[in-house]
Amino acid sequence: MRRLVLIFALISALAAVLSAQSSKSYADVAHLHVQFVLPQSTLYPGGPNTAGLYFKLEAGWHVYWQNAGDSGEPPRINWTLPQGITAGPLQFPAPKRLPLGPLMDFGYEDEVLFPFSFDVPKSAKPGPAVLDAKVSWLVCREVCIPGKAELGMRAMLAATAPASPMTSSVDEALWKRGIATLPTPLPSTATAAFQPTPTGFRLGLITGRREAEAVFFPTDQSIIDNPSPQKLTPTKDGLVLELKKDLSLQANPAQLKGIIELSGGRNYELTAMPGTVAAPLAAPAVSAAEIFRAAGLAFLGGMLLNLMPCVFPVLFLKGLSLVQSGSEERHKLRAHGFVYTAGILVSFWLLVAVLLVLRSAGRSLGWGFQFQSPVFLMLMAGLLFFMGLSLAGQFEIGLTLTSTGGSLVAKQGYAGSFFTGVLAVIVATPCTAPFMGPALGYAIGAPVAVTFAVFTALALGLAAPYAALTLQPAWTRFLPRPGAWMEVLKQATSVPIFATVIWLAWVVTSGYGAELLAALLASFLLLAVAGWFLGRWPAKRWATVVAMVIFAGVVGLAFLSDIDYEKTNPKFDSTKVLTLNITPQELSKLQTSSGSNWQPWSADAVQKSLAAGQPVFVDFTASWCLSCQVNERVALSQPEVTQAFAAKNVALYRADWTREDPAITEALTALGRSGVPVYALYAPGQSDPVLLPQVLTPGIVTDAIGKLGK
């Protein structure tokens, strides 16, 4: 019997060892990969002891949130753990609305991480431990497939926290990416309430800022009608959301609990109690006087755009072509003016159409939004570089790239006039002239017809100076006669074009680093080679084909560089800016020691400074905004301005809109603006800031600061 007992014990121990060795932390099954994520492999009493269940799904397939919606069920775990160790419940990140026919599910596509934690008692014996689990889930597309897997993790149990816990770089990367979408508690300064209506509920949320995007996910099932649209009405300090109740709901709930997703990736746990929520007011009718005022400001702003450094080099080229065509018949000159205006109008209308389509899809965009794309920046820099090579005399760009002829923007053909208008619009977007800010801020949030009217007025203002010259041919008598000097002047014009290229290269570097700058310089080299082919063998079809292949390579390089950059550099989100709980005096000392008074902007940081009794100045800027850079150098960085800021203990925040940031876009919208520059001066106790002009002088800024407290 003793021998039998010994043999049985050995067999049991061997089976336990084999079982432990066979348990895996991952499984690849139908339509998904599932695994445990353990950011640190040492567990100890009182420690964070965090882990997660990670799913990587095939395209089009999804798993479910804790409230799956109209169908489905969330993942579940059944644990087998060492004695005394317990596992907490799964935490669910913010989900997405997933329509499935007439139904609406709540869940996750692509990938998701469900964090949880282990509780380790003080009595746990130090040493290796095996944490086994049976995981089950439901993965769906058009059909739903139940799945399950037996997974395990190995961890070291310790009596105290180790000096340097072992970590897994792969698990750590997954962990950081996965917890980014976990909802956080609603800020203490925010309040939420709901009021029953005949058809559902009116949910009111006050956050202290205008909210233009929101989706509510109820924790409890059968509360709201999931497929019904959630009508959002932004308010001055929050939002009102109209929710339709579920048909099976018999009594109103005691509370409305769930997750609310706001713009900029903000996800909050929300528990709304019954209360009074005022019905949103109907949008006031747009008066003819308001439209006329906005259109008039836009027209004046468009005219002043011609003097901005963004547009002036291109307009100079058109003026040069006007000299060349000074002897043409009157009707031809007028035709050039109409075609140039048409190029500007068509470009503006296309730009407005894109803005409206994206706005209807829920995106918040503003003037100059395309300059937030590195692909656009690289292609724009390449276009201007190629045009500069042509102006400098390396080659002539033919209208069809198959024969010699005038440049699209440097000669006097009708196509040249049209494309000069197109190019003028493209390079005008990083600039905001005086009078443009209020007009565009009003137009982007207005009805479609009003938006088109205001942008049309802006386009006509931009086209007005050149069109006026062509409509009054007598004025061309004051222009110099054509001659050899024009070729020299044309080549000299390449200098400001190349200067613009250098500026765009600086924008790419400051916004996206040297990684994309290397790709941009490589594209310049390719374009120089293409120009050499066109100049060495002009009007040769095969040379044109070679140049077009090189152009395709430049475009492909821009897109590939952007894809590679986005993989390694996530977009900046100003809602995630960390703020320090320090006094204004301590902050002043910290800024003095660091040599910089400007802090990254976030709405929470501004509110904290104001709550501490400190005035706030916010510079909404972008590296691609020439007006912004000029204002920073001629006004904001001047000694008298910095001394005035210091004397009034003004907290300085810089909202950098170089890259897309929904939170900054929403802040601009709340101020009635759609682009940069914008300068806002906040005083404690005042609800609305003072907006400074878009063209600054030191005196304008110091005068505004001097009025604080008066």
Secondary structure, DSSP 8 states (H G I E B T S, - for coil): -HHHHHHHHHHHHHHHHHHHHH-BSEEEETTEEEEEE-SBSEE-TTS--EEEEEEEE-TT-EEEEEEEETS----EEEEE--TT-EE--------EEEEETTEEEEEEESEEEEEEEEE--TT--SEEEEEEEEEEEEEESSSEEEEEEEEEEEEEE-SS--SS--B-HHHHHHHHHHHTT--EE--TT-EEEEEE-SSEEEEEEE-SS----EEEEESSTTSB-TTS--EEEEETTEEEEEEEB-TT--S--S-EEEEEEEGGGEEEEEEEEE-------------HHHHHHHHHHHHHHHHHHTTSTTTHHHHHHHHHHHHHTTTS-HHHHHHHHHHHHHHHHHHHHHHHHHHHHHHHTT----TTGGGG-HHHHHHHHHHHHHHHHHHHTS----SSSSS----TTTS-SHHHHHHHHHHHHHHHTT---TTHHHHHHHHHTS-HHHHHHHHHHHHHHHHHHHHHHHH-GGGGGGS---STHHHHHHHHHHHHHHHHHHHHHHHHHHHH-HHHHHHHHHHHHHHHHHHHHHHHSTT-HHHHHHHHHHHHHHHHHHHHHHHHHHHHS----GGG-------HHHHHHHHHHHT--EEE--HHHHHHHHHTT--EEEEEE-TT-HHHHHHIIIIITSHHHHHHHHHTT-EEEEEE-SS--HHHHHHHHHTT-SSS-EEEEE-TT-SS-EEE-SS--HHHHHHHHHTTT-
